[in-house]
């Protein structure tokens, strides 16, 4: 069975909202978009690239999908990061997206939990999701997440969309940790069965 991996940039207080850009996601009056930029180090990107070697599909919510599609679809073949992001199949959960805007996309409109279970049961490599907080909360609530790959940033934002929903009680075991020169720590967890 394929693994479903969650990859997130996260603050010390658990916020995952708008790590990449100022206007990425202003829901709830969030004004701290782009909080990862001051702490970037190329080794963070290399770790992501290493994880992606065993991935052949993205599973995303609509907003994260659109943000990714607008950033990566235009990149030409031969661009290393473009090839990394554009190569895998994409599965987007949306009732409002009329048609795909990123190559090799399937839209999941209904029965998300069942669709994800079926996707995990298909042959293939791992599936990765990032951003997509509403989708992520549903995946965690239905025990569909197998691993967490978190880049923990040394700051707290005091509010915003969080990795885990209120009341979540899932347990994970630490597999590996890797500090980066800018104070970020890469954390790799696997789901622990109780």
Secondary structure, 3 states (H helix, E strand, C coil): CCCEEEEEEEECCCECCCCCCCCCCCHHHCCCCCCCHHHCCHHHHHHHHHHHCCEEEEEEEHHHHHHHHHHHCCCCCCCHHHHHHHHCEEEEECCCCCCCCCCCEEEECCCHHHHHHHHHHCCCCEEEECCCHHHHHHHHHCCCCCEEEEEEECCCCCCCCECCCCCCCCCEEEEEEEECCCCCEEEEEEECCC
